[in-house]
Amino acid sequence: FSFSGLKTAVLYAARGVPGPEQLQKTPADRVADLAAGFQEAAVEVLVAKCRFAVRQLGYRRLCVGGGVAANQLFRDELQRMAKRERIEVRIAPLDLCTDNAAMAAIAWDLLASGRIADLNADVLPGLVRHSDRDRHKTPLKP
């Protein structure tokens, strides 16, 4: 789901013109209110889409993961929705709810440096550990 329109609306609401310098001039309580409003709006949309999906498809179980699943309000609202809909909801543990932005950045760095893996490449656990930074070169083709 994309929330780019909502993010733009929040920036405009913060100071009328998007940009970090304007946002820094915004009182902290207004920024907090806008952030809470954004969170509530995003969670409401996500929960509604999950509810729609399980109803449309007739599923009785919903599994949720990814970075957004780390949000406590989202987790709580999903549980409330599941209770109302009489479905089972499984949410990944917090330590497994990560955003894939770091993974995408690493993949881009590898691609940009010409190190491309074929379909037989092995998994690379701990790839982002600084002490193991060069460990990932072995299974990749130059």
C-alpha positions as CSV (number, residue, x, y, z in Angstrom):
1,F,0.0,0.0,0.0
2,S,1.2,3.5,-0.7
3,F,0.7,6.3,1.8
4,S,2.5,9.0,-0.3
5,G,-0.6,11.2,-0.5
6,L,-1.1,11.0,3.3
7,K,2.5,11.8,3.9
8,T,2.3,14.8,1.7
9,A,-0.9,16.0,3.5
10,V,0.9,15.7,6.8
11,L,3.8,17.8,5.6
12,Y,1.4,20.4,4.3
13,A,-0.5,20.4,7.5
14,A,2.7,20.8,9.5
15,R,3.7,24.1,8.0
16,G,2.0,24.6,4.7
17,V,5.1,23.8,2.7
18,P,6.9,20.4,2.8
19,G,10.5,20.5,3.8
20,P,12.7,19.7,6.8
21,E,13.5,23.4,7.6
22,Q,9.7,24.2,7.9
23,L,9.1,21.1,10.0
24,Q,11.8,22.0,12.4
25,K,10.0,25.3,13.1
26,T,6.8,23.4,14.0
27,P,6.0,23.2,17.7
28,A,6.8,19.7,19.1
29,D,3.2,19.1,20.3
30,R,1.9,19.8,16.8
31,V,4.4,17.4,15.2
32,A,3.4,14.7,17.8
33,D,-0.3,15.3,17.0
34,L,0.3,15.0,13.3
35,A,2.4,11.9,13.7
36,A,-0.3,10.3,15.9
37,G,-2.9,11.2,13.3
38,F,-0.8,9.8,10.5
39,Q,-0.4,6.5,12.4
40,E,-4.1,6.2,13.2
41,A,-5.0,6.9,9.6
42,A,-2.5,4.4,8.2
43,V,-3.5,1.7,10.7
44,E,-7.2,2.2,10.0
45,V,-6.6,1.7,6.3
46,L,-4.3,-1.3,6.8
47,V,-6.8,-3.0,9.1
48,A,-9.7,-2.3,6.8
49,K,-7.8,-3.8,3.9
50,C,-6.9,-6.9,5.9
51,R,-10.6,-7.2,7.0
52,F,-11.7,-6.8,3.4
53,A,-9.3,-9.4,2.1
54,V,-10.3,-12.1,4.7
55,R,-14.0,-11.4,4.0
56,Q,-13.6,-11.5,0.2
57,L,-11.5,-14.7,0.2
58,G,-13.3,-16.4,3.0
59,Y,-10.2,-17.0,5.0
60,R,-10.3,-17.7,8.7
61,R,-6.6,-17.0,9.4
62,L,-4.4,-14.0,8.7
63,C,-0.6,-13.9,9.0
64,V,1.1,-10.6,9.2
65,G,4.8,-9.7,9.0
66,G,7.2,-7.1,7.8
67,G,8.2,-3.7,9.1
68,V,4.6,-2.4,9.6
69,A,3.8,-5.4,11.9
70,A,6.2,-3.9,14.4
71,N,3.8,-1.1,15.1
72,Q,2.0,-1.7,18.4
73,L,-1.2,0.1,17.4
74,F,-1.4,-1.9,14.2
75,R,-0.9,-5.1,16.2
76,D,-3.6,-4.1,18.7
77,E,-6.1,-3.1,16.1
78,L,-5.5,-6.3,14.1
79,Q,-6.2,-8.3,17.2
80,R,-9.5,-6.3,17.8
81,M,-10.5,-6.9,14.2
82,A,-9.7,-10.6,14.4
83,K,-11.9,-10.9,17.5
84,R,-14.8,-9.1,15.8
85,E,-14.5,-11.2,12.6
86,R,-13.9,-14.4,14.6
87,I,-10.7,-15.1,12.7
88,E,-7.2,-16.2,13.9
89,V,-4.5,-13.6,13.5
90,R,-0.8,-14.6,13.6
91,I,1.6,-11.7,13.9
92,A,5.4,-12.4,13.6
93,P,7.4,-11.7,16.7
94,L,8.9,-8.2,16.9
95,D,12.4,-9.4,16.2
96,L,11.2,-10.8,12.9
97,C,9.3,-7.7,11.9
98,T,11.9,-5.9,10.0
99,D,11.8,-3.4,7.2
100,N,13.5,-4.7,4.0
101,A,15.1,-1.3,3.3
102,A,18.5,-2.5,4.5
103,M,18.2,-5.6,2.4
104,A,17.4,-3.5,-0.7
105,A,20.3,-1.2,0.0
106,I,22.7,-4.0,0.3
107,A,21.4,-5.6,-2.9
108,W,21.8,-2.3,-4.7
109,D,25.4,-1.9,-3.4
110,L,26.3,-5.4,-4.5
111,L,24.7,-4.8,-7.9
112,A,26.4,-1.5,-8.4
113,S,29.8,-3.0,-7.6
114,G,29.2,-5.7,-10.2
115,R,28.8,-8.6,-7.7
116,I,25.8,-10.5,-8.9
117,A,24.6,-13.8,-7.5
118,D,23.1,-16.5,-9.7
119,L,20.1,-18.7,-8.6
120,N,22.4,-21.1,-6.8
121,A,23.7,-18.5,-4.3
122,D,23.6,-19.5,-0.7
123,V,21.8,-17.5,2.0
124,L,24.1,-15.0,3.7
125,P,23.0,-14.7,7.4
126,G,24.5,-11.8,9.2
127,L,25.4,-10.0,6.0
128,V,25.1,-6.6,7.5
129,R,27.4,-7.2,10.5
130,H,30.3,-4.7,10.2
131,S,32.8,-7.3,11.4
132,D,31.7,-9.7,8.7
133,R,31.4,-7.1,5.9
134,D,33.6,-8.9,3.4
135,R,32.3,-12.4,4.2
136,H,29.6,-12.1,1.6
137,K,32.0,-11.9,-1.4
138,T,32.6,-15.6,-1.7
139,P,29.3,-16.9,-3.0
140,L,28.9,-14.0,-5.4
141,K,30.2,-13.9,-8.9
142,P,32.4,-10.8,-9.8
